[in-house]
Amino acid sequence: MLACYAAYRPRRRPAYGTATCAHPAAPVIRTLLTLYDQPDRPLALETFTNIQDEDQRSTFAALSRQEALIILFYDEEVSHQLTKLVPQTNPEQSAIALNYAEQFLVTIPEGEFDFDRAKQAVMDATGL
């Protein structure tokens, strides 16, 4: 069973959203960034945050406090081509996602935590 709390609002400007998925093995924060440079074929990037990993948790928390995400694009020769700023239109959403994941994490019995299994279930269910 997989339950996701999500806030995605597709638009033609860059869209950024998070969803905390409560899988029995682990909470998974799924972040989705969609760029509409080609409206009929948008570029979607997703990441998955394991809040039990302190580095991932603190990085996600820091990103949630930023006013905008800074996305840098490079070509095959690693030459900078483009920078996009994606404003956080709902900055409290990331804090809510993190809080929900932390609350769910404490309900998982010791020894049963398995982020990789939970992440795979989220990937299978959401299918980017």
C-alpha positions as CSV (number, residue, x, y, z in Angstrom):
1,M,0.0,0.0,0.0
2,L,1.3,3.4,-0.9
3,A,-0.2,6.8,0.1
4,C,1.2,10.0,-1.3
5,Y,0.5,13.6,-0.2
6,A,1.2,15.7,-3.2
7,A,1.1,19.3,-4.4
8,Y,1.7,19.3,-8.2
9,R,0.4,22.1,-10.3
10,P,1.4,21.7,-13.9
11,R,1.8,24.9,-15.8
12,R,3.7,26.3,-18.8
13,R,6.3,28.0,-16.6
14,P,8.6,25.7,-14.6
15,A,6.7,23.6,-12.1
16,Y,8.1,22.3,-8.8
17,G,6.4,20.1,-6.3
18,T,6.9,17.6,-3.6
19,A,5.0,14.5,-2.5
20,T,5.7,12.5,0.7
21,C,4.9,8.9,0.0
22,A,4.2,6.7,3.1
23,H,5.3,3.2,2.1
24,P,5.3,0.6,4.9
25,A,9.1,0.3,4.5
26,A,10.0,4.0,4.6
27,P,8.8,7.5,3.9
28,V,9.9,8.8,0.5
29,I,9.9,12.4,-0.5
30,R,9.5,12.7,-4.2
31,T,10.4,16.0,-5.8
32,L,9.3,16.7,-9.3
33,L,10.6,19.6,-11.4
34,T,9.1,20.1,-14.9
35,L,10.5,22.5,-17.4
36,Y,8.3,23.4,-20.4
37,D,11.0,24.4,-22.9
38,Q,9.1,22.3,-25.5
39,P,5.5,22.4,-24.3
40,D,4.5,19.3,-26.1
41,R,7.5,17.4,-24.6
42,P,8.3,18.9,-21.2
43,L,11.5,17.9,-19.4
44,A,10.7,16.3,-16.0
45,L,13.2,15.5,-13.4
46,E,12.5,13.6,-10.2
47,T,14.5,13.0,-7.1
48,F,13.8,10.8,-4.1
49,T,14.9,11.9,-0.6
50,N,15.7,9.5,2.2
51,I,15.2,11.5,5.4
52,Q,16.9,8.8,7.5
53,D,20.1,9.8,5.7
54,E,21.1,13.0,7.5
55,D,22.9,14.5,4.5
56,Q,19.8,14.0,2.3
57,R,17.5,15.3,5.0
58,S,19.5,18.4,5.7
59,T,19.9,19.2,2.0
60,F,16.2,18.9,1.4
61,A,15.5,21.1,4.4
62,A,18.0,23.7,3.1
63,L,16.4,23.6,-0.4
64,S,13.0,24.2,1.2
65,R,14.2,27.5,2.7
66,Q,15.4,28.8,-0.7
67,E,13.3,31.3,-2.5
68,A,14.1,29.6,-5.8
69,L,15.8,26.5,-7.2
70,I,18.8,27.3,-9.4
71,I,19.2,24.9,-12.3
72,L,22.3,25.0,-14.4
73,F,22.5,23.4,-17.8
74,Y,25.7,22.2,-19.5
75,D,26.5,20.8,-22.9
76,E,28.4,17.7,-23.8
77,E,31.7,19.5,-23.3
78,V,30.6,20.6,-19.8
79,S,30.3,24.2,-20.9
80,H,27.6,26.2,-19.2
81,Q,24.7,27.0,-21.5
82,L,21.8,28.1,-19.5
83,T,20.7,29.0,-15.9
84,K,17.0,28.8,-14.9
85,L,15.6,30.1,-11.6
86,V,12.5,28.2,-10.6
87,P,10.6,30.1,-7.9
88,Q,9.2,28.3,-5.0
89,T,5.5,29.3,-5.4
90,N,4.5,27.4,-2.3
91,P,7.6,27.3,0.0
92,E,5.8,25.9,3.0
93,Q,5.0,22.8,0.9
94,S,8.5,21.4,1.3
95,A,8.4,21.9,5.1
96,I,5.1,20.1,5.2
97,A,6.5,17.2,3.2
98,L,9.5,16.9,5.5
99,N,7.3,17.1,8.6
100,Y,5.0,14.4,7.3
101,A,7.9,12.2,6.4
102,E,9.4,12.6,9.9
103,Q,6.1,11.8,11.5
104,F,5.7,8.6,9.4
105,L,9.4,7.5,10.0
106,V,8.9,7.1,13.7
107,T,6.1,4.6,13.1
108,I,8.3,2.1,11.2
109,P,9.6,-0.7,13.5
110,E,13.3,-0.9,14.0
111,G,14.8,-3.3,11.5
112,E,12.0,-2.9,9.0
113,F,13.2,0.3,7.4
114,D,14.1,-0.2,3.7
115,F,14.3,3.0,1.7
116,D,15.3,1.2,-1.6
117,R,12.2,-1.0,-1.5
118,A,10.0,2.0,-0.7
119,K,11.6,4.1,-3.5
120,Q,11.1,1.4,-6.0
121,A,7.4,1.2,-5.1
122,V,7.0,4.9,-5.5
123,M,8.8,4.8,-8.9
124,D,6.5,1.9,-10.0
125,A,3.4,3.8,-8.8
126,T,4.2,7.2,-10.3
127,G,5.9,6.2,-13.5
128,L,7.6,9.4,-14.8
